[in-house]
Amino acid sequence: MKRPPIVYVLWLDAHGLGATEDISPDEVDERLHKGWPTHTSGILLRSDERGVSIAADVQEPDPTDENAKPNYRGTHHIPRGMIVREVLVSGRPRKKKGAVDGES
């Protein structure tokens, strides 16, 4: 199995306050009405117009089964509109089926 590509993503996560935490109208902009900067890195599964899918672990396929595929664990999907920055750290993204050189 080839080494999978590793990606770093800075994105703005949705968040909320606890059900018992009070907030005044003056605090809404400062404490609530914004995305929370979140840093995520991992194995790049897919990056396209819908977003980025990442896994924490990849299990190599069973070498005795010619039809076996890798399994992924600890997966995330980050919608494209929430992404501030995406950096390919190592490796190269897989080509889409039928893609020509220069496309991924």
N, C-alpha and C positions, 0 to 999 in steps of 0.2 A: 504494500500500500504506500502510495506517495505521501509525503508530508503535506498535511492540509494547510491552506492559507490561514493566517492569523490576522484579525482585524481589531482596531480600537475605535470605539464610537462614543462621542460626547453627545448627549441628548437631553431634552427637557422632559422629565417625567411628570405625569399628573400626580397630584397629592392632595391630601385633605387633612383636616385637624380631627382629633379624637372626638367621639360623640359627646363627651362631657366637658370638652374644652370650650370656654367662652371666647368670643372675638367681637370687638366693637366695629362699627362701620368704618371708623378711621383706620383700623388695622387691616382691612380687607386687601388693599393694594400691596401693603408691605409684607404681609404674612401669608396670603392665600392666593391671590389672583396672578399667578405666574407659574411657569414650569420650574421644576427643581432640577438643577444641573446634576446629571448622573453620568458616571464613567463606566463603560462596560467594554470588556475585551474577551476574545475567545476565537473559536474556530468558525470561520466564515462558511455558512451553509448556502446563503443566497443573498445577493444585493441587487435590487431592481427598483423600478418606480414605486412599488408598494412599500418598500422598506428594506431592512436588514434582518436576516435570521442568523443567529449565532448559537453555538453549542459550547459547553464547558468541556465535555469529554467526547471522544470517539473511540469506539471499540472496533478493532480490526475484524474483518469478516473471517469466518471459519475457513482455514486454508484447504480443508478436505471437501468443501462444498463449492463447486465451480459457479453456482448461482447465488452464493451468499453475498450480502452487501453489508457495509459498516452500519453500526447502530450509534445513535447520538443520545447524549444525556445532558441535562441541565440546559435546556434550550430557551431562547428568548426570541421574540419578534419585536422589532422597534419600527413603528410606522414612519415612513419617510418624512412626514411633516414635523415630527418631533426631533429630527436629527439636526444637530448643529455642525458636527464635523465627523467624517468617516475617513480613517487612515488604514491602508493595507500595510501591516507591519512586516509580514514575511510571506513568501510564497506568491502564488499567482492565482487569481480566481479561475474556477473551472469555466470552460467554454460551454455555452448553450449548445444543445444538439443542433447541428446544421449551421452553426456560426462560422464565419470566415475569419481569417487572421485579422487582428485589430478589433474584433468584437468580442464581448464576453457576456 
